[in-house]
């Protein structure tokens, strides 16, 4: 659903530890050049099209780690999501 937003170039969603639910979705987003979008805009975009529990609770902006063939390295993002200092 994140890819459908006009400002999103690339996105990946991984599980983030949560005290109440065990884990919640955390989105990592790379924004298109010369565009801006807020965390709340993306969360509301997802909530409008997905079940509420599937929408990300947190959005982290920045370049996504990729392999030499261009695949997103989700294992790196999972480690970042576990580190609360990297997310906040």
C-alpha positions, 0 to 999 in steps of 0.5 A: 500500500505504501508504494501507491502513495505518490511520494514513495520511491521504495518501502519495506515493512518489518516487525517492530517489538511492542510491549502490548502486542508482541510486535507491530508493523514498522515501515521504512520509506525512501521518498522520491526526490523533490517531494515531502511527506509526513509520517502521519500522512503515510500512516493515514494513507495505509489506514484508509486502505488496510485493516487498522492492525496492518497499518504501520505504527512507525515510519522511518525515512531514509535510504533503504539498504540494498544488495548489489542486485537492488533487493532490499535487505530486510534483515538489516531493517529488522535489526534497526527496528529492534534498536529503539535509538535508531527509530526515535 
